[in-house]
Amino acid sequence: MRELTAKDRERLLAHFLSLGDDDRLLRFGQVVPDHVIENYVGMIDFARDTVFGVFDDALALVGVGHLAYLPAESKARTAEFGVSVLERSRGKGIGTQLFERAAMHSRNTHVTTLYMYCLARNTKMMHIAKKAGMRIEYAYGSADAYLTLAPADQTSIVTEMLQEQAAVFDYAIKRQAQRTTQIIEAIMPSDALA
C-alpha cells in the first residue's frame, strides 16, 4: 500500500465508480451518483489530505484509505478516515491495514484524534473500530468512532518510512512485471502463447 498523488486521480475515480450502490452507501453514507463521485475525487487536495492505495498485480486500485485533516482546534488536531475495498479483494485484511497505516501517518503528522463516521450497520468498519479500541458513539443508525493517538516517536517515524519504501518497491515490481508481460505479448503471436 502506497501513498497516492494527484497522478493517481484517474485510478481513484475508476475505483470509486466501480463500487456498487450498497458499497457507495457504506462508503459515503448514502448512495451517490457518478457525478458526485467525480466531484469528490476532483476535489481531493493531495497537498492537504493523505490518500493510501492498495494495488493488485494488474495495478488496479482495490483498496483506498482517505485521511482528511479537519481544521485544528488549538493544539488538538483531528483527521477523518474513510475506506473502501473492492468486493473481490475483501477478506484479506486490506481495510484494517489501510486503517493502521492511516493511524501511523496521523501520529507522525501530529494528529491527536483519528475519527471515523459510518453507518452502524457497516459491520466491517465497526469491526475495525472496535479492534483498534476506538470510542464509538451511536445515534440514529450511524456511528462516530474516535481514537486518541499517542505522539510520534522514533519507532513510528521509522516504521512509516520503511512501510512507504516497501510499498513503492512493491508497486515498481508489479509495474515492471506488467510491462514485461505487455512486451512479450506484443512480440509473440497470441497463438504461440497458448
C-alpha positions in Angstrom: 0.0 0.0 0.0 1.5 3.3 -1.0 0.6 7.0 -0.6 -1.2 8.3 -3.7 -0.6 11.6 -5.5 -2.6 13.7 -7.9 -1.2 11.5 -10.7 -3.4 8.7 -9.4 -6.6 10.6 -9.6 -7.9 8.6 -12.6 -7.3 5.4 -10.8 -9.1 6.7 -7.8 -12.1 7.7 -9.9 -12.1 4.2 -11.5 -12.0 2.6 -8.1 -14.9 4.6 -6.6 -17.0 4.3 -9.8 -16.7 0.6 -9.7 -18.4 0.5 -6.2 -22.0 -0.8 -6.4 -24.9 1.0 -4.7 -24.6 -0.8 -1.4 -20.8 -0.1 -1.2 -21.4 3.5 -2.1 -23.9 3.7 0.7 -21.4 2.2 3.2 -18.5 4.4 2.0 -20.3 7.8 1.6 -23.2 7.4 3.9 -25.7 7.5 1.0 -26.0 6.1 -2.5 -24.2 8.7 -4.6 -24.4 9.1 -8.4 -21.3 9.0 -10.6 -21.2 12.8 -10.9 -20.9 13.2 -7.1 -18.0 10.8 -7.1 -16.4 12.6 -9.9 -16.6 15.9 -7.9 -15.4 14.2 -4.8 -12.3 12.8 -6.5 -11.7 16.1 -8.3 -11.8 18.0 -5.0 -9.2 15.8 -3.2 -6.4 18.1 -2.2 -3.3 15.9 -2.1 -1.3 18.7 -0.6 -3.6 18.8 2.4 -5.1 15.3 2.7 -3.4 11.9 2.5 -4.7 9.0 0.4 -3.3 5.5 0.6 -4.0 2.8 -2.1 -3.6 -0.9 -2.4 -2.9 -2.3 -5.9 -3.4 -5.8 -7.2 -1.0 -7.5 -9.6 -2.7 -5.8 -12.6 -2.2 -2.4 -10.9 -5.9 -1.9 -10.3 -6.7 0.1 -7.2 -8.5 -2.4 -5.0 -8.4 -0.5 -1.7 -8.4 3.2 -0.8 -8.0 4.9 2.6 -8.6 8.7 2.6 -7.3 10.7 5.5 -8.8 14.2 5.6 -7.4 16.7 8.1 -10.0 18.7 9.8 -9.4 22.3 10.9 -7.2 22.4 14.0 -8.8 23.5 17.3 -6.0 24.9 19.5 -3.4 22.1 19.9 -5.9 19.4 19.1 -5.7 18.1 15.6 -8.2 15.7 14.1 -8.2 13.6 10.9 -11.2 11.8 9.4 -10.6 8.4 7.9 -12.7 6.8 5.1 -12.0 3.5 3.5 -13.3 1.3 0.6 -12.2 -2.1 -0.6 -13.5 -3.7 -3.8 -15.6 -6.8 -3.2 -13.2 -9.1 -5.0 -10.4 -8.1 -2.6 -12.3 -8.3 0.7 -11.5 -10.7 3.5 -7.7 -10.1 3.1 -7.4 -7.5 5.9 -6.9 -4.6 3.4 -9.3 -2.3 5.3 -7.5 -3.0 8.6 -4.1 -2.4 7.0 -5.3 0.9 5.5 -6.6 2.0 8.9 -3.4 1.0 10.6 -1.3 2.9 8.0 -3.6 6.0 8.4 -3.3 5.8 12.2 0.5 5.7 12.0 0.7 8.5 9.5 -1.7 10.5 11.7 0.6 10.1 14.7 3.6 11.2 12.7 1.8 14.3 11.4 0.8 15.4 14.9 -2.9 14.4 14.7 -4.2 13.8 18.2 -7.6 12.2 17.3 -8.5 9.9 14.4 -12.2 10.0 13.6 -14.4 7.7 11.5 -18.1 8.1 10.6 -20.1 5.2 9.2 -23.5 3.6 9.2 -23.9 1.4 12.3 -24.8 -1.5 10.0 -21.3 -1.3 8.4 -20.0 -4.4 10.2 -16.6 -4.2 8.6 -16.0 -0.7 9.8 -17.4 -1.4 13.2 -15.0 -4.4 13.5 -12.0 -2.2 12.5 -13.1 0.5 15.1 -13.6 -2.0 17.9 -10.4 -3.8 17.2 -8.5 -0.5 17.3 -10.1 0.4 20.6 -11.9 3.4 19.3 -14.6 5.0 21.4 -17.9 4.6 19.4 -21.0 6.8 19.8 -24.2 5.5 18.1 -27.1 7.8 17.0 -29.9 7.4 14.5 -28.4 4.4 12.7 -24.9 5.9 12.3 -21.7 5.7 14.4 -18.9 8.1 15.2 -15.7 6.5 16.3 -12.8 8.3 17.9 -9.2 7.1 18.6 -6.8 9.2 20.7 -3.4 8.8 19.2 0.0 8.7 21.0 2.5 11.3 19.9 5.0 10.3 17.2 8.3 8.7 18.3 11.3 7.4 16.5 9.7 3.9 16.1 6.6 5.3 14.5 8.5 7.6 12.2 11.0 4.8 11.1 8.2 2.3 10.7 6.2 4.5 8.4 9.3 5.3 6.4 10.1 1.7 5.9 6.4 0.8 5.0 6.4 3.5 2.4 9.7 2.4 0.9 8.4 -1.2 0.8 5.2 -0.1 -0.9 7.0 1.9 -3.6 9.2 -1.1 -4.3 6.2 -3.5 -4.4 4.5 -1.1 -6.9 7.6 -0.9 -9.0 7.9 -4.7 -9.2 4.2 -5.0 -10.2 4.6 -2.3 -12.8 7.7 -3.9 -14.3 6.0 -7.3 -14.4 3.1 -5.8 -16.2 5.3 -4.0 -18.8 7.3 -7.2 -19.3 4.1 -9.1 -20.0 3.0 -6.4 -22.5 6.3 -6.6 -24.3 6.1 -10.4 -24.6 2.5 -10.3 -25.8 3.5 -7.6 -28.4 6.4 -9.6 -29.9 4.9 -13.1 -29.6 1.7 -14.1 -31.6 -1.2 -14.9 -29.3 -1.4 -18.5 -30.6 2.2 -19.1 -29.6 1.5 -18.2 -26.0 -1.4 -20.7 -25.8 
